[in-house]
């Protein structure tokens, strides 16, 4: 079939994988095994960008769960009692609410 009569295919858009971003910031990873103690600084540098990216992904989930638990804890009776006693907002939030809201987040 001649080229002019063929149906042209549409290629999907490319999705950045993060590997090129990592390669721009750090050196390209070694393709052979290098013992950790031969060059520990360079080996640790290879973990920095992936660790930051993984932390950013998980931080969204953790923040959302923390917010949900804080809203639930702030409706409890002991929080209303702390407000009624006249405690400062900072004390109520940090000492009473956040401490109890972080239990389900951490476990």
Backbone as a chain_set.jsonl record, in Angstrom:
{"seq": "XXXXXXXXXXXXXXXXXXXXXXXXXXXXXXXXXXXXXXXXXXXXXXXXXXXXXXXXXXXXXXXXXXXXXXXXXXXXXXXXXXXXXXXXXXXXXXXXXXXXXXXXXXX", "coords": {"N": [[0.852, -1.169, 0.0], [0.613, 2.191, -0.836], [2.313, 4.962, 0.701], [0.823, 7.317, 0.945], [-1.854, 6.523, 1.214], [-2.197, 5.342, 3.642], [-3.506, 4.999, 6.97], [-2.978, 7.424, 9.307], [-1.323, 7.146, 12.369], [-2.045, 8.089, 15.698], [0.015, 9.219, 18.12], [0.311, 8.647, 21.606], [0.462, 11.174, 24.199], [3.601, 11.981, 25.698], [4.556, 10.98, 28.931], [6.07, 12.414, 31.668], [8.518, 10.71, 33.519], [10.095, 11.244, 35.67], [12.617, 10.276, 35.807], [14.312, 11.594, 34.036], [14.383, 14.095, 35.225], [15.66, 13.474, 37.619], [18.113, 12.722, 36.576], [19.025, 15.147, 35.598], [19.513, 16.624, 37.915], [21.223, 15.06, 39.51], [24.155, 13.052, 38.954], [24.186, 10.66, 36.284], [23.019, 7.4, 37.129], [25.204, 4.761, 38.199], [25.944, 1.887, 36.262], [27.099, -0.408, 37.027], [27.982, -2.52, 39.815], [28.86, -0.865, 42.745], [30.578, -0.926, 45.686], [29.253, 0.204, 48.824], [30.964, 1.439, 50.69], [33.088, 2.293, 49.139], [32.528, 4.735, 47.9], [30.786, 6.509, 49.711], [29.477, 9.028, 49.873], [28.679, 9.737, 47.25], [27.008, 7.573, 46.749], [24.966, 8.026, 48.62], [23.983, 10.423, 47.644], [22.573, 9.63, 45.421], [20.217, 8.735, 46.495], [18.807, 10.922, 47.395], [17.025, 12.57, 45.718], [15.007, 10.624, 44.835], [14.034, 9.973, 47.408], [12.963, 12.397, 48.298], [10.916, 12.76, 46.419], [9.285, 10.499, 46.931], [8.586, 11.127, 49.55], [7.086, 13.451, 49.124], [4.89, 12.433, 47.759], [3.706, 10.752, 49.689], [3.225, 12.605, 51.683], [0.969, 14.112, 51.061], [-1.178, 12.333, 51.448], [-0.864, 11.837, 54.169], [-1.216, 14.414, 55.275], [-3.879, 14.921, 54.587], [-5.233, 12.932, 56.013], [-4.507, 13.651, 58.616], [-5.758, 16.153, 58.839], [-8.464, 15.402, 58.635], [-8.735, 13.829, 60.947], [-8.159, 15.754, 62.893], [-10.345, 17.496, 62.609], [-12.345, 15.802, 63.472], [-11.584, 15.296, 66.132], [-11.691, 17.847, 67.238], [-14.372, 18.225, 67.657], [-15.005, 16.909, 69.95], [-16.032, 16.385, 73.412], [-14.143, 16.933, 75.465], [-12.482, 18.779, 74.306], [-14.156, 20.958, 73.995], [-14.521, 21.471, 76.684], [-11.94, 22.263, 77.406], [-11.767, 24.655, 75.94], [-13.775, 26.044, 77.291], [-12.657, 26.333, 79.81], [-10.909, 28.327, 79.347], [-8.434, 28.053, 78.188], [-5.552, 28.771, 76.166], [-5.629, 29.023, 72.573], [-3.515, 27.799, 71.238], [-2.564, 25.972, 73.144], [-4.768, 24.274, 73.437], [-5.003, 23.22, 70.84], [-2.416, 22.064, 70.283], [-1.672, 20.549, 72.618], [-3.954, 19.095, 73.437], [-5.741, 18.445, 71.226], [-4.151, 17.799, 68.851], [-2.423, 15.825, 69.783], [-4.16, 13.667, 70.293], [-5.285, 13.36, 67.778], [-3.238, 12.469, 66.169], [-2.827, 9.808, 66.769], [-4.349, 7.786, 65.216], [-3.201, 8.421, 62.756], [-0.48, 7.854, 62.912], [-0.454, 5.157, 63.59]], "CA": [[0.0, 0.0, 0.0], [1.437, 3.398, -0.865], [2.368, 5.732, 1.941], [-0.202, 8.361, 1.001], [-3.165, 5.967, 1.519], [-2.218, 4.726, 4.976], [-4.12, 5.756, 8.064], [-1.939, 7.917, 10.209], [-1.555, 6.795, 13.771], [-1.874, 9.177, 16.655], [0.82, 8.738, 19.241], [-0.131, 9.225, 22.877], [1.421, 12.15, 24.726], [4.613, 11.402, 26.578], [4.363, 11.273, 30.343], [7.384, 12.453, 32.312], [8.634, 9.676, 34.545], [10.909, 11.699, 36.783], [13.991, 9.807, 35.656], [15.105, 12.643, 33.393], [14.568, 15.13, 36.237], [16.694, 12.982, 38.518], [19.381, 12.742, 35.852], [19.486, 16.527, 35.491], [19.994, 17.105, 39.204], [22.364, 14.249, 39.928], [24.828, 12.363, 37.86], [23.45, 9.461, 35.898], [23.401, 6.308, 38.021], [26.182, 3.783, 37.721], [25.327, 0.663, 35.777], [27.769, -1.564, 37.615], [27.933, -2.533, 41.272], [29.91, -0.148, 43.461], [30.351, -1.106, 47.122], [28.845, 1.432, 49.504], [32.083, 2.079, 51.373], [34.038, 2.864, 48.187], [32.175, 6.141, 47.72], [29.489, 6.636, 50.393], [28.824, 10.313, 49.6], [28.002, 9.643, 45.95], [25.914, 6.61, 46.881], [23.864, 8.674, 49.339], [23.407, 11.456, 46.78], [21.626, 8.994, 44.504], [18.965, 8.488, 47.21], [18.174, 12.165, 47.84], [15.879, 12.964, 44.886], [13.892, 9.675, 44.979], [13.461, 10.062, 48.75], [12.132, 13.605, 48.341], [9.712, 12.517, 45.615], [8.43, 9.574, 47.684], [8.054, 11.874, 50.683], [6.044, 14.364, 48.651], [3.71, 11.635, 47.429], [3.069, 10.285, 50.916], [2.846, 13.71, 52.561], [-0.409, 14.51, 50.759], [-2.074, 11.392, 52.122], [-0.732, 12.049, 55.612], [-1.845, 15.693, 55.63], [-5.335, 14.801, 54.471], [-5.712, 12.121, 57.132], [-4.34, 14.454, 59.827], [-6.817, 17.167, 58.846], [-9.73, 14.734, 58.931], [-8.75, 13.428, 62.354], [-8.237, 16.966, 63.709], [-11.73, 17.969, 62.591], [-13.132, 14.894, 64.302], [-11.209, 15.475, 67.541], [-12.118, 19.173, 67.703], [-15.797, 18.165, 68.014], [-15.163, 16.115, 71.172], [-16.429, 17.124, 74.616], [-13.004, 17.412, 76.25], [-11.96, 19.981, 73.644], [-15.068, 22.038, 74.392], [-14.217, 21.769, 78.083], [-10.687, 23.027, 77.43], [-12.095, 26.008, 75.504], [-14.579, 26.673, 78.341], [-11.751, 26.681, 80.907], [-10.186, 29.537, 78.971], [-7.075, 27.766, 77.731], [-5.18, 29.416, 74.909], [-5.887, 28.206, 71.384], [-2.312, 27.002, 70.972], [-2.518, 24.865, 74.109], [-5.849, 23.339, 73.114], [-4.698, 22.538, 69.58], [-1.205, 21.238, 70.344], [-1.602, 19.613, 73.734], [-5.122, 18.23, 73.568], [-6.313, 17.942, 69.969], [-3.184, 17.184, 67.942], [-1.91, 14.595, 70.388], [-5.143, 12.602, 70.092], [-5.557, 13.177, 66.351], [-2.117, 11.788, 65.519], [-2.806, 8.369, 67.085], [-4.685, 6.974, 64.034], [-2.327, 8.739, 61.627], [0.806, 7.177, 63.103], [-0.598, 3.692, 63.656]], "C": [[0.905, 1.241, 0.0], [1.309, 4.188, 0.438], [1.221, 6.728, 2.032], [-1.587, 7.832, 1.371], [-3.26, 5.332, 2.911], [-2.909, 5.637, 5.987], [-3.007, 6.176, 9.012], [-2.298, 7.557, 11.643], [-1.294, 8.008, 14.644], [-1.099, 8.614, 17.832], [0.326, 9.391, 20.522], [0.895, 10.235, 23.376], [2.41, 11.466, 25.669], [4.365, 11.872, 28.004], [5.731, 11.313, 30.999], [7.443, 11.457, 33.463], [9.419, 10.13, 35.755], [12.353, 11.262, 36.657], [14.858, 10.878, 35.017], [15.362, 13.789, 34.362], [15.667, 14.736, 37.209], [18.053, 13.042, 37.843], [19.914, 14.158, 35.691], [20.106, 17.017, 36.789], [21.243, 16.348, 39.643], [23.054, 13.685, 38.703], [24.001, 11.144, 37.484], [23.927, 8.29, 36.748], [24.383, 5.349, 37.367], [25.45, 2.518, 37.297], [26.01, -0.589, 36.315], [27.732, -1.425, 39.134], [29.132, -1.787, 41.839], [29.636, -0.345, 44.941], [30.1, 0.238, 47.81], [30.037, 2.164, 50.099], [33.134, 2.633, 50.415], [33.779, 4.355, 47.976], [30.82, 6.4, 48.378], [28.761, 7.946, 50.09], [28.052, 10.252, 48.282], [26.836, 8.665, 46.005], [24.717, 7.226, 47.604], [23.208, 9.765, 48.497], [22.393, 10.868, 45.809], [20.266, 8.745, 45.16], [18.19, 9.762, 47.515], [16.923, 12.491, 47.026], [14.743, 11.939, 44.959], [13.24, 9.726, 46.36], [12.557, 11.283, 48.884], [10.829, 13.384, 47.578], [8.761, 11.571, 46.339], [7.817, 10.267, 48.894], [6.944, 12.824, 50.282], [4.761, 13.613, 48.323], [2.97, 11.234, 48.701], [2.629, 11.425, 51.823], [1.42, 14.183, 52.293], [-1.426, 13.629, 51.461], [-2.054, 11.634, 53.623], [-1.396, 13.351, 56.042], [-3.363, 15.606, 55.579], [-5.915, 13.999, 55.636], [-5.597, 12.892, 58.448], [-5.438, 15.506, 59.927], [-8.162, 16.554, 59.213], [-9.82, 14.36, 60.403], [-8.823, 14.647, 63.272], [-9.665, 17.506, 63.746], [-12.62, 17.096, 63.461], [-12.848, 15.115, 65.783], [-11.703, 16.822, 68.062], [-13.601, 19.228, 68.051], [-16.042, 17.425, 69.329], [-15.463, 17.012, 72.379], [-15.236, 17.68, 75.381], [-12.341, 18.626, 75.595], [-12.845, 21.177, 73.988], [-14.825, 22.446, 75.839], [-12.943, 22.596, 78.194], [-10.92, 24.464, 76.973], [-12.845, 26.749, 76.617], [-13.725, 27.072, 79.537], [-10.95, 27.943, 80.597], [-8.751, 29.286, 78.555], [-6.812, 28.457, 76.4], [-5.392, 28.45, 73.749], [-4.711, 27.282, 71.081], [-2.232, 25.787, 71.884], [-3.576, 23.827, 73.771], [-5.502, 22.538, 71.862], [-3.523, 21.581, 69.745], [-1.259, 20.166, 71.427], [-2.772, 18.634, 73.778], [-5.567, 17.62, 72.236], [-5.294, 17.192, 69.116], [-2.645, 15.869, 68.487], [-2.871, 13.427, 70.157], [-5.444, 12.353, 68.62], [-4.447, 12.4, 65.656], [-2.064, 10.289, 65.806], [-3.214, 7.529, 65.875], [-3.766, 7.235, 62.837], [-1.03, 7.947, 61.724], [0.655, 5.664, 63.073], [-1.215, 3.1, 62.44]], "O": [[1.862, 1.308, 0.771], [0.32, 4.081, 1.163], [0.699, 6.953, 3.124], [-2.431, 8.615, 1.805], [-4.321, 4.838, 3.294], [-2.895, 6.863, 5.869], [-2.202, 5.356, 9.452], [-3.453, 7.66, 12.055], [-0.432, 8.837, 14.353], [-1.52, 7.643, 18.46], [-0.039, 10.567, 20.519], [2.069, 10.158, 23.015], [2.075, 10.494, 26.346], [4.008, 13.026, 28.239], [6.485, 10.345, 30.901], [6.524, 11.377, 34.277], [9.404, 9.449, 36.78], [13.228, 11.813, 37.326], [16.011, 11.058, 35.407], [16.433, 14.394, 34.333], [16.506, 15.558, 37.578], [19.046, 13.383, 38.486], [21.128, 14.357, 35.652], [21.104, 17.737, 36.773], [22.212, 16.955, 40.098], [22.587, 13.83, 37.574], [23.204, 10.657, 38.286], [25.115, 8.195, 37.057], [24.386, 5.158, 36.151], [24.454, 2.131, 37.908], [25.544, -1.704, 36.079], [27.481, -0.342, 39.664], [30.274, -2.045, 41.462], [28.564, 0.029, 45.417], [30.659, 1.265, 47.427], [30.11, 3.39, 50.019], [34.004, 3.387, 50.851], [34.721, 5.143, 47.886], [29.809, 6.5, 47.683], [27.531, 7.961, 50.055], [26.897, 10.673, 48.216], [25.798, 8.894, 45.385], [23.573, 6.967, 47.232], [22.007, 10.007, 48.623], [21.447, 11.552, 45.418], [19.269, 8.564, 44.462], [17.013, 9.685, 47.864], [15.853, 12.673, 47.607], [13.593, 12.344, 45.13], [12.028, 9.544, 46.478], [11.502, 11.209, 49.515], [9.759, 13.778, 48.043], [7.554, 11.811, 46.362], [6.658, 10.023, 49.228], [5.968, 12.988, 51.015], [3.665, 14.11, 48.585], [1.748, 11.363, 48.78], [1.742, 11.234, 52.655], [0.733, 14.613, 53.219], [-2.417, 14.119, 52.004], [-3.1, 11.636, 54.273], [-2.071, 13.388, 57.071], [-4.05, 16.159, 56.438], [-6.964, 14.349, 56.178], [-6.482, 12.802, 59.299], [-5.988, 15.719, 61.008], [-8.911, 17.119, 60.009], [-10.859, 14.551, 61.035], [-9.473, 14.593, 64.316], [-10.141, 17.929, 64.799], [-13.542, 17.59, 64.11], [-13.771, 15.121, 66.598], [-12.096, 16.92, 69.225], [-14.045, 20.188, 68.68], [-17.187, 17.329, 69.772], [-15.192, 18.213, 72.372], [-15.308, 18.795, 75.899], [-11.699, 19.419, 76.284], [-12.347, 22.274, 74.241], [-14.913, 23.625, 76.181], [-12.877, 23.531, 78.992], [-10.346, 25.394, 77.54], [-12.591, 27.928, 76.864], [-14.037, 28.052, 80.214], [-10.377, 28.554, 81.5], [-7.933, 30.206, 78.565], [-7.728, 28.694, 75.613], [-5.342, 27.231, 73.915], [-4.9, 26.123, 70.711], [-1.873, 24.696, 71.441], [-3.304, 22.627, 73.814], [-5.685, 21.321, 71.827], [-3.626, 20.409, 69.382], [-0.929, 19.007, 71.176], [-2.589, 17.466, 74.122], [-5.748, 16.406, 72.14], [-5.553, 16.062, 68.701], [-2.438, 14.915, 67.738], [-2.433, 12.317, 69.858], [-5.823, 11.242, 68.251], [-4.699, 11.737, 64.65], [-1.319, 9.569, 65.142], [-2.472, 6.611, 65.523], [-3.58, 6.354, 61.998], [-0.541, 7.427, 60.72], [1.54, 4.962, 62.585], [-1.392, 1.884, 62.366]]}, "num_chains": 1, "name": "protein.A"}
